[in-house]
Amino acid sequence: MEEEANKKSDSAATKSLSEQEMLNRVGTAFPHTQNYTLGTLEQKRVTGLELYNRDQFAGDEQIVGRSRYVTSDTFDNVEWTLANLMALFDGQEKVVQFSPTGPEDEALAEQQTDVVNFVVTQENNHALVLHDWLKNGLIGGLGIVTAEFYKDKRWKPAQVLEGVPNDLAVEYEESEQHEILEAGEPRAIPGMEMIPGMEMRDLKIREARVRSRVRIQVVPPEDFFVSKEAQFDYQTGGISADLQGFKRILPRAELTEMGYDAAKVARIPASGGDTSAYAQERNKDQGHTDGTNDVEAEVDLYEIFMRMDANGDGVRELLRLTIGGNPASGAVLLAHEEVELAPFAAFVPYMMPNTLNGMSTGDLVGKDQRLKSMFMRGINDNLTQVLRPQRIADVEGVNIDDLLNSGPDSIIRVKDKDALSFATTPFVGGQAFGVIDMLNQSIEHRTGVGPNLMGVDPTQLQNTTATASSQRQTMSQLRVELIARMFAETGYRYLFRLVTSLLVGHMEDTQAMTVRLRGNWVPYGTDQWNPDLDIKANITFGITDKPQKLAALNAILQQQMTAMQAQAPITDMGKIYNTLALIAENSGFKNAERFWNDPAKSQQPQGAPPQQPDPKAQTEQAKVHAEMQRMQAEMMLKREQMQIEMQMEREQFEAKMALEKYKLEQELALRREEIGVETQLKGFQLMTQQNTQPQIKDPR
């Protein structure tokens, strides 16, 4: 019996789930998730946004003739906290770093840190993403961003190519980076007219520049849904939940363009639009739209991440299920795949343990904002009665028409001066300002931000020491630092892990991409990248008190310089560089290497302890040194011999040339003598001939 049971369990474990079975499982869990999201989370978000927008309170529509003023406490505290957090996260060069597990991982961890920081802060609009992410969390208690890998394709202007052979035209046709716009008539390639198929044609094509990128986007709060048992994962900082995902409204034709099966896309029910109360409240001043398109038919697309044993191996894998239509009814499963991480990084400003449902700024100050608004309304009503007191009139002694139409410089006709009088109302609203100040202090100490904590009141300097004022400000800012610290360890840290996972998962596309960091071209990723490296957040307590930190760092620098001058072994140039880098960072400069060179990256590290010489290495070094000396001596000897030989050859050549010159001069002298003798001999012969000729007389 036991063997049969084992066989049955084994056979059941090897059975994979069909698409309909996957839809059934999602359809069972999704309604509970939707009820929790549209109930608890939605109400919290809407209430926070109404307080932020200073909307009228419930029942205010029945107030007539009295003040309906609403204070801006939620708005002020959201903006003050947002500015503090933006300064912390957007003002540092490296908020998150990868930590090496050993000496062999140091260069790899530094490269991963530089590249992933570049992708998050440079390739994406970091300030805009951070602003919307944090603001959604502060207003509604939960802000979500997602990251996805995509290929950015941009087309260049079209060009005409003449005489393109058929084989090359086929390559253009099949290439994803080229598109043939027009094709001319085929013609034979010159010289190959007799060969069948050897043709060419003119083509008008355009070429695409394809770049692999990671896109980070802020998810609209009303589009994200998560099961009610969700909480932060203590290892990764991500969301641990049975079901999580988000919804989008897209044109039906776009799903077909994305590569989904056309028959399945045609079965998706039409979208009913976005009926979220949060979306209506957010867009009310701009004219709310339900998100549907009047031109194209649109559908609801759900990206759901849920664990289930789809392949029947007995292990529940994390699946990404792309579903068209509401998963609870009439849905169509377009695609499913196993993934490593759910792509949602969360920000909860005021966290509650063991749950994702924390508190928003409105939860902290909402009751005080209502109470302050009541006091301010009373002050306004009282002041209005003082400025515009009620009139007591004798209807028989006062012209009622003049009284009803009275204004500045107007005349009221009366029969008797005592026929018109005013009811005096004392102004008692000033007594409420003390209560309002008390509420303001309560809100400031509860949130850690406020006008009294953003600067120093000059009147307080007379009764408060600088140290006490700094201490009070520092203690209040600890609340903001706590928000920053938890955010760095949860959502922001998880975002870096998510980006790393996307780059490693698409290594073929990103391996050829490079980025210029610190003067060098660094590849996006290599096959040696380790997505499991520990991630460390650089946000620590005390980071907001920069003047105090700068003073402490400068004091440490002076002590380090004194120790270096005394040649004390308690510091080195690397530690001094760390101090200078922190001074630059706290002064508002992200890149310390613009001012200082890191000794650890130089070829000859300074301050490193000398290593003990190896005897074997010394022996080998001595042998090499002796051999080099012997070779140098031989080379010097050969050089001297060559110089001697060259000198002898030069002397022999000069002697030979001198002898040849002497011979030539002797020959020339002898020749000159011979020419002189011959000339004299001819002259003598000429004279002899003239003397021997007969004298002939003239016959006349």
Buried (B, 14 or more C-beta within 10 A) or exposed (E): EEEEEEEEEEEEEEEEBEBEEBBEBBBEBBEBBBEBBBEEBBEBBBBBBBBBBBBEBEEEEEEEEEBEBBBBBBBBBBBBBBBBBBBBBBBBBBBBBBEBBEEEBEEBBBBBBBBBBBBBBEBBEBEEBBBBBBBBBBBBBBBBBBBEBEEEEEEEEEEEBEEBBBEEBEEBEEEEEBBBEEBBEEEBBEEEEEEEEBBBBBBBBBBBEEEBBBEBBBBBBBBBBBBBBBBBBEEBBBBBBBBBBBBBBBBBEBBBEEEBEEEBBEEBBEBEBBEBBBBBBBBEEEEEEBBBEEEEEBBBBBBBBBBBBBBEEEEEBBBBBBBBBBBBEEBBBBBBEEBBBBBBBBBBBBBEEEEBBBBBBBBBBBEBBBBBBBBBBBBBBBBBBBEEEEEEBEEEBBBEEBBEEEEEEEEBEBEEEEBBEEEEBEEEBEEBEEEBEEBBEEBBBBBBBBEBBEEBEEEEEEEBEEEEBBEBBBEBBBBBBBBBBBBBBBBBBBBBBBBBBBBBBBEEBBBEBEBEBEEEEBBBBBEEBBBEBEBBBBBEEEBBBBEEBBEBBEEBBEEBEEBBEEEEEEBBBBBBBBBBBBBBBBEEBEEBBEEBEBBEEEEEEEEEEEEEEEEEEEEEEEEEEEEEEEEEEEEEEEEEEEEEEEEEEEEEEEEEEEEEEEEEEEEEEEEEEEEEEEEEEEEEEEEEEEEEEEEEEEEE
